[in-house]
């Protein structure tokens, strides 16, 4: 076996948002977001990787893909571990191998990191240029986009990393079908205006222009999570925003008190237990403002706001209103909204996910709708 530091691999591609010198230093390759990873094309019979991981509460899971099919999923052990990812391949055959982070960054674990320090390949391995994808997609979301509930049976309700698997979600299904490159930015429980529990700090927009700034640990900062993201490195053709489910849930949760200021925040309901119009309109403006931020950084992308995989019918009119407000204020002609198939269509345990989240059927149907949308818009 021959060892290669990441920076010494002749050809490789970094998927997912990363620091400006990702994979080019002695530090190896940090993987920040769900779906991020190291992609290679090579002729080899065997491949190992030295994985380094740290966490306090939430371990990281990874998976390995060969030629577009997932072959394994495993937990990253604490510390440094040299793991065999595949062996006994035909050394004359060209294989595309993707080592992918399968779980989200945990904003609640200040020590959680994951990186690939090096790989080892069998003697005689030939590295080949990694083909560049013609289509680039970006997905911004919450637990649905993270893939929460896509591992484990429907009875599993514990909030643990084990039941999260982005590799089975609608975004990765879409990407694989269209052979696209992609970024995913997602965090369970977060929204566009508030988190599920009315915590106004649990929202995605403030982190959109950074690498992965929802993490705040010292080792995470040293890895570069607070670095500004270089939007010239990845110019998506489509940006999909699937936020609003947790904003909806906040209307029916107790108020959240900011521990620093003592200020309480609450999305309110009226006498009919429907979202109070005043707060619903605040949500619409939050949607509009986030779209402005996305458009500023992606002037040529088509943007589409998504909802519906979990029923949020009481709030969806305000999401729609926010998109329409953005279009009216800016004259933008490249922004849409779309309702995706609901998890209410799941009838059997095989269709359902764990933790009360959408299962494989809902993600499959959502991906099919997105694929049709993309193909239709590409022809316009």
Secondary structure by P-SEA (a helix, b strand, c coil): ccccccccccbbbbcccccccccccccccccccccccccccccccccccccccccccbbbbbbbbccccccbbbbbcccbbbbbccccccccbbbbbbbccccccccccccbbbbbccccccccccccccccccbbbbbbbccccccccccccccccccccccccccccaaaaaaaaacccbbbbbbccccccccccccccccccccccccccccccaaaaaaccccccccccccccbbbbbccaaaaaaaaccccccccccbbbbbcccccccccaaaaaaaaaaaaaaaaaaaaacccbbbbbbcccccccccaaaaaaaaaaaaaaccccccccccccccccccccccccccccccaaaaaaaaaaaaaaaaaaaac
